[in-house]
Amino acid sequence: MPSTSRLLLVEFVLPPGNEPFLGKWVDLHMLVMAPGARERTADEYQSLLVRAGSTTCSVVPTAVGPSVVEAMPLEAADIGNG
């Protein structure tokens, strides 16, 4: 992926703590329907993206539940293109 690329993910980003959140129900549904599948916290998305050679630029919540997670290649973040 070129260093100027951006990857946009539309995903439920689980909040910390035990507050009610639609994404937690989606997480349970995914666990039942696709073993091993799950929703993640912002920190877990960051960790996953770093393992894939990218990093999180921003996480923007939407009014309907999912968030937009913007990611870019690690080399772009290292040289300040983000």
PyMOL commands that set and color helices and strands:
alter all, ss='L'
color gray80, all
select helices_A, chain A and resi 22-33+42-51+74-78
alter helices_A, ss='H'
color red, helices_A
select strands_A, chain A and resi 7-11+13-14+40-41+54-61+67-73
alter strands_A, ss='S'
color yellow, strands_A
deselect
rebuild
show_as cartoon
